[in-house]
Amino acid sequence: MDADQNIYDRCYNNSTHRSNMKKEGNTIMSGFISNSDKDSLMRASYYQITRNFTKTVNRFIVFKDDDRLIEIPHGIGQRSKFIDLMVRYFEEIEEYEKCERLMKLRELVIMAGD
């Protein structure tokens, strides 16, 4: 799988569905979830990773509920890309305070080796 591929594409898409999906915007993800679900997921991820920068840099958990946990491993270069994805989303809906906080986290993640 291409290392530059969007983390959401890797998590939510498989090759059999990808060829049949209609692309919207810059991502295939929009074919799987509604805009309100995407917003909920982005906000949940934002609050999860910005709650404690030190913990996030050490263990990058992007989603957590009762029985599920999604973590991006250290050293594969996907942590900063996930943050970039979130920054683009929050820029689109003009929530610049979140973007600023995410960019600070991105700096720390890159300094720690992404």
Order of alpha helices (4+ residues) and beta strands (2+ residues): alpha-alpha-alpha-alpha-beta-beta-alpha-alpha
